[in-house]
Amino acid sequence: MQELIEILQNLHPEVDFAACDTLIDDGILDSFDIVSVINEINDTFDVVIPADRIVPENFNSAAALWELIEDLED
């Protein structure tokens, strides 16, 4: 999870990603950020996020994103 937090903090160091659960709802992450995060996740965790899993609820918090990564690793 720490690696994921670091990926997110590289985009927006001012955000407390451990606590925030409205990353998409509040516009903290935009479409360009999402593309960057997906690429970094692919490189770091060796998982591919399918298009049907790229939905706001999977990107609204680091916890939700981490759950998605763990699900895809199985």
Protein Blocks (a to p, Z undefined) as FASTA:
>chain_A
ZZmmmmmmmmmmmbcfklpcclmmnomacfklmmmmmmmmmmmnopacdfklmcfklmmp
mklmmmmmmmmmZZ
